[in-house]
Amino acid sequence: MFWTSCEAWRPRLGEKHRATALSDDGEKFRAVFTNSKGSTKTASATLLMVVQGPAGATGPQGPTGATGAQGPAGATGPAGSNGATGATGAQGPVGATGPAGSNGATGATGAQGPVDATGPAGASGATGATGAKGATGATGATGAQGPVGKESPPGPRGPVGVNGATGATGATGATGATGSTGIVAYQSVSGSVQTMIAPTTYAASSFVFAGPQVNMNLNAGEAVFVSASAGLGTILPGTKFAYEVGYQVGAGAVDIVTGAPSFAMGIPPNQEIAYAASYIFTAPSTGNYNIGFIVDNFGLVPLNDNNDNTVSVIVLS
């Protein structure tokens, strides 16, 4: 089998075209040409094997022909496989800082960490400047009055002032009311207390005179001062009695001038004690009065160890 070639010549265009095919010796072939005007074919030809002689010596190289026009670029071939990764190059210089990126979304709040031990107190800071004075507050309520203070001792006596000029004599005043004349009457009496004052119950009507009395006439409304005393006692234990000054109008009952007499209790036997009372009363009516020392013995034994008494009466206007 041999490679067979054929050429087509276009004299007007100066073109020559060659076609090559693989054929056996003795086969027939023809060439077919096709263009935009149609197609044509050559007459058939018989392939004859021509034995090529040995190659002659290489002739000298001819001169380089003129460079032909650049043919059209062929179709891009398929991409070759990636080559082996080259060695890492040296680190280049740090580039300029790019603009800050936008803030990312806030992450979820993490769990609270354990509380650490309290650290030592820091040193006190410097005192700040005094703040501006605040507005005056409202006046508070008046407080309660405090206790009266202790009276101070009197100050030293000042010097005597200069006598002033004598004033003009004033007009004579109106005559005043007639004043009291003072003591209208005075009378006193003394004597002995009766030998025995019998026991009775305690009551205003049970009082009796002890010893003599002053007898005098009084007008209603007159003030009467009475002072009286009497020595009283008993020879037996168990004595209790009341005493006071009193009066009797005419033959009436004996009246207590105060309404609140004094009391004596538990006089030791065989011992006499002097008792006294005084009072000022107003005569309730005009009449004859007996005035003296009165007693109400409400003990268990009689007053039977008695002595002297005295009664003094002053009538005031």
Secondary structure as the mmCIF struct_conf table of DSSP 4:
data_model
#
loop_
_struct_conf.conf_type_id
_struct_conf.id
_struct_conf.beg_label_comp_id
_struct_conf.beg_label_asym_id
_struct_conf.beg_label_seq_id
_struct_conf.end_label_comp_id
_struct_conf.end_label_asym_id
_struct_conf.end_label_seq_id
STRN STRN1 PHE A 2 ARG A 10
TURN_TY1_P TURN_TY1_P1 PRO A 11 GLY A 14
STRN STRN2 GLU A 15 SER A 23
TURN_TY1_P TURN_TY1_P2 ASP A 25 GLY A 26
STRN STRN3 LYS A 28 PHE A 29
STRN STRN4 VAL A 32 ASN A 35
TURN_TY1_P TURN_TY1_P3 SER A 36 LYS A 37
STRN STRN5 GLY A 38 LYS A 41
HELX_LH_PP_P HELX_LH_PP_P1 THR A 42 SER A 44
STRN STRN6 ALA A 45 THR A 46
HELX_LH_PP_P HELX_LH_PP_P2 PRO A 54 SER A 180
BEND BEND1 GLY A 182 GLY A 182
STRN STRN7 ILE A 183 SER A 192
BEND BEND2 THR A 195 THR A 195
STRN STRN8 ILE A 197 ILE A 197
HELX_RH_3T_P HELX_RH_3T_P1 ALA A 204 SER A 206
STRN STRN9 VAL A 208 PHE A 209
BEND BEND3 GLY A 211 GLY A 211
STRN STRN10 VAL A 214 LEU A 218
TURN_TY1_P TURN_TY1_P4 ALA A 220 GLY A 221
STRN STRN11 ALA A 223 THR A 234
BEND BEND4 ILE A 235 PRO A 237
STRN STRN12 LYS A 240 VAL A 249
TURN_TY1_P TURN_TY1_P5 GLY A 250 ALA A 251
BEND BEND5 GLY A 252 GLY A 252
STRN STRN13 ASP A 255 ILE A 256
BEND BEND6 VAL A 257 GLY A 259
STRN STRN14 SER A 262 MET A 265
HELX_LH_PP_P HELX_LH_PP_P3 ILE A 267 PRO A 268
TURN_TY1_P TURN_TY1_P6 PRO A 269 ASN A 270
STRN STRN15 GLN A 271 THR A 282
BEND BEND7 PRO A 284 THR A 286
STRN STRN16 GLY A 287 ASN A 297
BEND BEND8 GLY A 299 VAL A 301
STRN STRN17 LEU A 303 LEU A 303
BEND BEND9 ASP A 305 ASP A 305
STRN STRN18 ASP A 308 LEU A 316
#
